[in-house]
């Protein structure tokens, strides 16, 4: 072999793997290089793992562990073959990371294959890796135009949004959730390390969910319980109706997938803290202390809007009433929320930058999220919040087994 | 370019006057095919107890029960290629060797300080698939001699070019023409950056010739801020070329000093494989971020020159690396891609778009290319780490 030549081409399946894949497995171009990697030893049985294989990707209807990172990437793969490489690599790394195990020792052939952040044996730690694609991936770069579902658009700018273009949209989304923050960051480092040439981070949100205070649904950083009324993920018929894409769509390959909305919603917490409790509660429509609807006594009480047509107990403009009017007409617009709180420093005027990483899943963006969002336009709460970025993504169908990979239907 | 000296050679090891004894105890991994096994080593022996290994994932606990720090390699006895190593295993310590064994021959090789290598009995594994990764032939000081000499020659020639370009820069500064001075400065600066790989062999000269104001109490006004970066600062901050002549003269003196000194300097053979990725690691950290920019916005020209320097290192290492590093062809691919992005920043009039001024898509392509390039360069340093074999 000669010295490295400057060349425009690169071996299929090999371009991402030179350092990290081939160096360990020694079969750069065969496509099996990474299948066995990181499986030198299985994770201890007491480390809870969320199954990676399935009809649907994990991280949507699986329980939400307390730590999350949502990242949007710009895809830079030079061609469709490299895009396929990217999805194979993501699949293989996700398969290992979510199962846990002992990363292989590369001997003298390369630096360590793992960052070591989680110790010599990587625990599963209930890690989920959930991958989606944005509308922009279906432009003319990879010949995917004919594969684009009509329902996948770029995120709409709503009336009360203050979106930063650099913090919006993206070709590919990654949601990583786990029981511990180091696990999430370890996974992000691993995935980025294996895909540097094929994609680059566009924006990144880190979220956490609070423990119950003192009980029930976790609170957001406005002090209110957030997610009390949510779709029941254990009702599989309901999930098929509201969350999962079915095969009778314009793009049958998307069956088993879902639409994801991620939005960073800044909360103007200093301003909020100067608002009286009655005004706060009227804006949400719930008691701050118990989470009960304003016409009820307990968090679990179901608000009865029909009995309160003029909003004397729960104002007509309140968040819960606008978001879900609980009418036969509004039923189909319900969404599966999976939110996280965020905290990221200080802004230019000395206020704390914190708020909500709003994440929801649905079968139809227009019928569900956008319909809800339009009902919420100009609700009183908008003075205290600012959506600043995010995007819409199509969560790919699940990886069925060890021979399957993310995006198989997309690239088939 | 800032010095980031990394020493990979351990210090002197204690001599092995007494018997050296190692116990290698191999525990089955999580592969049910594997059995627990114990390997003992005593003076003149290395791994005699390792009798019934099977293929599959293994964690072999390597214990040094002797009195002398010892390197233990698991090798292919036919070629001397290394499957796994435990470096500098101190007495009374145990370290794991994790690997997946395959249908192949294996042996342990023990290298105690001041003692000839001892290779244990050959063990044949007859089940399972071949090893998932080929054994890598270690590289010795001797192996690197030719590469170091070749690279030394490259630097010596480059220093001559640098001296010529610096003389021209001083002359141009005297003439007082700002545009001409900026152009002459860039030529001289790139001549220096092309040497990149050698920065830590330049010692104090590196700071004198190309030091940044960072870390100086007075910053850009510090008397110790001198050299090419100081001239850049002046030329892009309204200082007249003529006023920079003294800095230029000092620079010429420092370059002459380096040229006189360099032939006497010994290049640590270990440095060469390290430079293979460190030049571009530095380019990423200081040029892509704009940290090193003193106003010229020519960071991407520097990246291009650093690629030249990287390729000089790679050229010298080619005979050693092309057979040892399975990802070697990737290196050329990503150098090509990086150069293509860099080229888009070079305007027809010869000036450069600063990294921060690139359009977002080009910027992402640059980050992706350089990011992947340093990933594929990194194994060269691991493979090229100088090792004993006898």
HADDOCK unambig.tbl for C-alpha pairs under 7 A between the chains (distance, minus, plus):
assign (segid A and resid 1 and name CA) (segid B and resid 322 and name CA) 5.59 0.50 0.50
assign (segid A and resid 1 and name CA) (segid B and resid 323 and name CA) 6.93 0.50 0.50
assign (segid A and resid 2 and name CA) (segid B and resid 318 and name CA) 6.75 0.50 0.50
assign (segid A and resid 2 and name CA) (segid B and resid 322 and name CA) 6.59 0.50 0.50
assign (segid A and resid 3 and name CA) (segid B and resid 314 and name CA) 6.99 0.50 0.50
assign (segid A and resid 3 and name CA) (segid B and resid 315 and name CA) 5.99 0.50 0.50
assign (segid A and resid 3 and name CA) (segid B and resid 318 and name CA) 5.01 0.50 0.50
assign (segid A and resid 3 and name CA) (segid B and resid 322 and name CA) 6.78 0.50 0.50
assign (segid A and resid 4 and name CA) (segid B and resid 328 and name CA) 6.47 0.50 0.50
assign (segid A and resid 4 and name CA) (segid B and resid 329 and name CA) 5.55 0.50 0.50
assign (segid A and resid 4 and name CA) (segid B and resid 331 and name CA) 5.84 0.50 0.50
assign (segid A and resid 4 and name CA) (segid B and resid 332 and name CA) 4.27 0.50 0.50
assign (segid A and resid 5 and name CA) (segid B and resid 332 and name CA) 4.59 0.50 0.50
assign (segid A and resid 6 and name CA) (segid B and resid 332 and name CA) 4.61 0.50 0.50
assign (segid A and resid 6 and name CA) (segid B and resid 333 and name CA) 5.71 0.50 0.50
assign (segid A and resid 6 and name CA) (segid B and resid 335 and name CA) 6.47 0.50 0.50
assign (segid A and resid 6 and name CA) (segid B and resid 336 and name CA) 4.84 0.50 0.50
assign (segid A and resid 7 and name CA) (segid B and resid 332 and name CA) 6.35 0.50 0.50
assign (segid A and resid 7 and name CA) (segid B and resid 333 and name CA) 5.31 0.50 0.50
assign (segid A and resid 7 and name CA) (segid B and resid 336 and name CA) 5.96 0.50 0.50
assign (segid A and resid 8 and name CA) (segid B and resid 333 and name CA) 6.40 0.50 0.50
assign (segid A and resid 8 and name CA) (segid B and resid 336 and name CA) 6.63 0.50 0.50
assign (segid A and resid 9 and name CA) (segid B and resid 333 and name CA) 6.89 0.50 0.50
assign (segid A and resid 10 and name CA) (segid B and resid 333 and name CA) 6.42 0.50 0.50
assign (segid A and resid 15 and name CA) (segid B and resid 330 and name CA) 6.39 0.50 0.50
assign (segid A and resid 18 and name CA) (segid B and resid 327 and name CA) 4.04 0.50 0.50
assign (segid A and resid 18 and name CA) (segid B and resid 330 and name CA) 5.82 0.50 0.50
assign (segid A and resid 18 and name CA) (segid B and resid 376 and name CA) 5.76 0.50 0.50
assign (segid A and resid 19 and name CA) (segid B and resid 327 and name CA) 5.77 0.50 0.50
assign (segid A and resid 19 and name CA) (segid B and resid 375 and name CA) 5.96 0.50 0.50
assign (segid A and resid 19 and name CA) (segid B and resid 376 and name CA) 4.45 0.50 0.50
assign (segid A and resid 19 and name CA) (segid B and resid 379 and name CA) 6.24 0.50 0.50
assign (segid A and resid 22 and name CA) (segid B and resid 326 and name CA) 6.29 0.50 0.50
assign (segid A and resid 22 and name CA) (segid B and resid 327 and name CA) 6.23 0.50 0.50
assign (segid A and resid 23 and name CA) (segid B and resid 325 and name CA) 6.92 0.50 0.50
assign (segid A and resid 23 and name CA) (segid B and resid 326 and name CA) 5.90 0.50 0.50
assign (segid A and resid 23 and name CA) (segid B and resid 327 and name CA) 6.31 0.50 0.50
assign (segid A and resid 24 and name CA) (segid B and resid 133 and name CA) 5.67 0.50 0.50
assign (segid A and resid 25 and name CA) (segid B and resid 132 and name CA) 5.16 0.50 0.50
assign (segid A and resid 25 and name CA) (segid B and resid 133 and name CA) 4.77 0.50 0.50
assign (segid A and resid 26 and name CA) (segid B and resid 132 and name CA) 6.62 0.50 0.50
assign (segid A and resid 26 and name CA) (segid B and resid 133 and name CA) 4.88 0.50 0.50
assign (segid A and resid 26 and name CA) (segid B and resid 134 and name CA) 6.51 0.50 0.50
assign (segid A and resid 26 and name CA) (segid B and resid 326 and name CA) 6.44 0.50 0.50
assign (segid A and resid 40 and name CA) (segid B and resid 57 and name CA) 4.92 0.50 0.50
assign (segid A and resid 40 and name CA) (segid B and resid 100 and name CA) 6.53 0.50 0.50
assign (segid A and resid 41 and name CA) (segid B and resid 29 and name CA) 6.46 0.50 0.50
assign (segid A and resid 41 and name CA) (segid B and resid 30 and name CA) 5.37 0.50 0.50
assign (segid A and resid 41 and name CA) (segid B and resid 57 and name CA) 6.37 0.50 0.50
assign (segid A and resid 42 and name CA) (segid B and resid 30 and name CA) 6.62 0.50 0.50
assign (segid A and resid 76 and name CA) (segid B and resid 365 and name CA) 6.53 0.50 0.50
assign (segid A and resid 104 and name CA) (segid B and resid 98 and name CA) 6.68 0.50 0.50
assign (segid A and resid 104 and name CA) (segid B and resid 99 and name CA) 6.11 0.50 0.50
assign (segid A and resid 105 and name CA) (segid B and resid 98 and name CA) 5.61 0.50 0.50
assign (segid A and resid 105 and name CA) (segid B and resid 99 and name CA) 5.74 0.50 0.50
assign (segid A and resid 107 and name CA) (segid B and resid 83 and name CA) 5.59 0.50 0.50
assign (segid A and resid 107 and name CA) (segid B and resid 84 and name CA) 4.14 0.50 0.50
assign (segid A and resid 107 and name CA) (segid B and resid 85 and name CA) 6.08 0.50 0.50
assign (segid A and resid 108 and name CA) (segid B and resid 82 and name CA) 6.99 0.50 0.50
assign (segid A and resid 108 and name CA) (segid B and resid 84 and name CA) 6.52 0.50 0.50
assign (segid A and resid 108 and name CA) (segid B and resid 136 and name CA) 6.82 0.50 0.50
assign (segid A and resid 108 and name CA) (segid B and resid 382 and name CA) 5.98 0.50 0.50
assign (segid A and resid 108 and name CA) (segid B and resid 383 and name CA) 5.55 0.50 0.50
assign (segid A and resid 109 and name CA) (segid B and resid 136 and name CA) 6.43 0.50 0.50
assign (segid A and resid 109 and name CA) (segid B and resid 379 and name CA) 6.18 0.50 0.50
assign (segid A and resid 109 and name CA) (segid B and resid 382 and name CA) 6.12 0.50 0.50
assign (segid A and resid 109 and name CA) (segid B and resid 383 and name CA) 5.22 0.50 0.50
assign (segid A and resid 110 and name CA) (segid B and resid 379 and name CA) 4.15 0.50 0.50
assign (segid A and resid 110 and name CA) (segid B and resid 382 and name CA) 5.16 0.50 0.50
assign (segid A and resid 110 and name CA) (segid B and resid 383 and name CA) 6.56 0.50 0.50
assign (segid A and resid 111 and name CA) (segid B and resid 379 and name CA) 6.10 0.50 0.50
assign (segid A and resid 111 and name CA) (segid B and resid 382 and name CA) 5.97 0.50 0.50
assign (segid A and resid 196 and name CA) (segid B and resid 368 and name CA) 5.43 0.50 0.50
assign (segid A and resid 196 and name CA) (segid B and resid 371 and name CA) 5.77 0.50 0.50
assign (segid A and resid 196 and name CA) (segid B and resid 372 and name CA) 5.27 0.50 0.50
assign (segid A and resid 197 and name CA) (segid B and resid 368 and name CA) 4.41 0.50 0.50
assign (segid A and resid 197 and name CA) (segid B and resid 369 and name CA) 5.53 0.50 0.50
assign (segid A and resid 197 and name CA) (segid B and resid 371 and name CA) 6.52 0.50 0.50
assign (segid A and resid 197 and name CA) (segid B and resid 372 and name CA) 4.75 0.50 0.50
assign (segid A and resid 198 and name CA) (segid B and resid 368 and name CA) 6.77 0.50 0.50
assign (segid A and resid 199 and name CA) (segid B and resid 368 and name CA) 6.70 0.50 0.50
assign (segid A and resid 200 and name CA) (segid B and resid 364 and name CA) 6.38 0.50 0.50
assign (segid A and resid 200 and name CA) (segid B and resid 368 and name CA) 6.24 0.50 0.50
